[in-house]
Amino acid sequence: MSINPTTESTQNEADLETMLAMFADGSASIDVRMELASNPNTPAEVLAELSTDMSFDVIDNLVWNPSMTTEMLDTAYRNLAWTTTAIETALAMHQNASEWLLDAVSRSDSTDVRIKVVGNPNTSPARLRVMQYDPNRTVSAAARAHPNFSHPEALPVEDELAKVLAGLKEMGLLQEFCRRGYLGAA
């Protein structure tokens, strides 16, 4: 038995229209909102509204949607009461992740998330300079190999060191570096 792609496409469009109608009149269940959140054909204004949804499951589907804009991703992340490695991974890999969002998820305890941040072309040179000192060698090496990584030769050593120390403190790693004897007392 063969499936007619035209019929399947028409059915998917009808399903989307039905779900959009339910969303518009406020009767969309969590399942409908989750389905809309994951559908790349969902209109941008619906995705924007879903990015403020208080359901963790909706946001979990939303962050994987390639149609999400930078602003929508930032809003979705800001509205999360808590996050998971899966959500942080999706955000770290997203093509539309902002510098702010990548900075936020780069503080993850998960090495995999930090590797994904370093692999994102939107990661800023400033964040990469901080991440070059990540305790995980793979993350630090990947940060130094990133095309956006730059060595700020024009800065005096003291200024650069102050920025690195501030970045380590921001990531919550300064005390750990001191404890291990890498930097002396905090």
C-alpha positions in Angstrom: 0.0 0.0 0.0 1.5 3.3 -1.0 0.8 6.6 0.8 -0.1 9.6 -1.4 2.2 12.5 -0.3 -0.3 15.1 -1.5 -3.0 13.6 0.7 -0.7 13.3 3.7 0.4 17.0 3.2 -3.2 18.2 3.0 -4.0 16.3 6.2 -1.1 17.8 8.0 -2.2 21.3 6.9 -5.7 20.6 8.1 -4.4 19.3 11.4 -2.3 22.5 11.8 -5.3 24.7 11.0 -7.5 22.8 13.5 -4.8 23.2 16.2 -4.4 26.9 15.4 -8.1 27.4 15.7 -8.1 25.7 19.1 -5.1 27.8 20.2 -6.8 31.1 19.0 -10.0 30.4 21.0 -8.1 29.4 24.1 -9.2 25.7 24.1 -5.8 24.2 23.2 -4.8 21.4 25.5 -1.2 20.9 26.6 -0.9 18.3 23.8 -2.0 20.8 21.1 0.3 23.5 22.5 3.2 21.0 22.5 2.4 19.9 18.9 2.3 23.6 17.8 5.5 24.3 19.6 7.4 21.6 17.7 5.9 22.3 14.3 8.2 24.4 12.1 5.1 25.5 10.1 3.5 27.2 13.1 3.1 30.9 12.4 5.7 33.1 14.1 3.1 35.0 16.2 1.9 31.7 17.7 5.5 30.6 18.4 6.0 34.0 20.1 3.0 33.5 22.3 4.0 29.9 23.1 7.5 31.2 24.2 5.7 32.7 27.2 3.9 29.4 28.0 4.4 28.3 31.6 4.4 24.6 30.7 7.8 23.1 30.8 6.8 20.5 28.2 5.7 23.2 25.7 9.1 25.0 26.1 10.9 21.7 25.8 9.3 21.3 22.4 9.7 24.9 21.4 13.5 25.2 21.8 14.0 22.5 19.2 11.9 24.3 16.6 14.1 25.7 13.9 11.6 28.5 13.2 12.2 30.1 16.6 13.7 33.6 16.5 16.4 34.9 18.7 13.9 37.0 20.7 11.6 34.0 21.2 14.4 31.7 22.4 15.5 34.4 24.9 11.9 34.8 26.2 11.4 31.0 26.5 14.7 30.6 28.5 13.9 33.6 30.8 10.5 32.1 31.6 11.8 28.8 32.6 11.7 28.1 36.4 14.3 25.4 35.9 16.0 23.7 33.0 17.4 20.4 31.9 20.5 19.3 30.0 18.3 18.5 27.0 16.9 22.1 26.9 20.3 23.6 27.4 21.7 21.4 24.6 18.9 22.5 22.2 19.5 26.2 23.0 23.3 25.8 22.7 22.9 24.3 19.3 20.2 26.5 18.0 21.1 28.5 14.9 19.3 31.6 16.2 20.7 31.5 19.7 21.7 35.0 20.8 25.0 35.9 22.5 23.1 36.5 25.7 21.5 33.0 25.6 24.8 31.3 24.7 26.5 33.1 27.6 23.7 31.9 29.9 23.9 28.2 28.9 27.7 28.2 28.8 27.5 28.2 32.6 25.9 24.7 32.5 27.3 22.0 34.7 27.1 19.7 31.6 30.3 19.4 29.6 28.1 18.3 26.6 26.2 21.6 26.7 29.4 23.7 27.0 30.8 21.8 24.0 27.7 22.7 22.0 28.1 26.4 23.0 31.6 26.3 21.8 30.4 24.7 18.5 27.8 27.4 17.9 28.9 30.0 15.3 27.1 32.7 17.2 29.3 32.3 20.3 31.0 35.6 21.0 34.8 36.1 21.1 34.5 37.3 24.7 32.7 34.1 25.8 35.2 32.0 23.9 38.1 33.7 25.8 36.4 32.7 29.1 35.7 29.2 27.9 39.3 28.6 26.9 39.9 28.1 30.6 37.1 25.6 31.1 38.2 22.7 33.3 37.3 20.2 30.6 40.2 20.0 28.1 37.8 19.3 25.2 35.8 22.4 25.8 38.9 24.6 26.3 40.6 23.3 23.2 37.4 23.7 21.1 37.1 27.3 22.4 40.6 28.1 21.2 39.9 26.4 17.8 36.6 28.3 17.2 36.7 30.7 14.2 35.5 33.6 16.5 38.3 33.1 19.0 40.7 35.9 19.1 43.8 36.7 21.1 43.4 40.3 22.2 47.1 41.1 21.8 46.4 44.8 22.1 45.3 44.6 25.7 47.8 44.7 28.5 48.3 41.4 30.3 46.7 42.7 33.5 43.5 43.8 31.7 43.2 40.4 30.0 43.9 38.6 33.3 41.3 40.6 35.1 38.7 39.7 32.3 39.6 36.0 32.6 39.3 36.0 36.4 36.0 37.8 36.1 34.8 35.2 33.6 35.9 32.4 35.9 34.1 34.0 38.8 31.0 34.4 36.6 31.1 30.8 35.7 31.5 29.8 39.3 34.9 28.3 38.7 37.2 30.8 40.4 37.1 29.1 43.8 37.6 25.7 42.3 40.7 26.9 40.4 42.0 28.4 43.6 41.2 25.2 45.6 43.3 23.2 43.1 46.2 25.6 43.4 46.0 27.0 39.9 45.6 30.6 41.0 46.4 31.0 44.6 43.9 32.4 47.1 40.5 33.9 45.9 
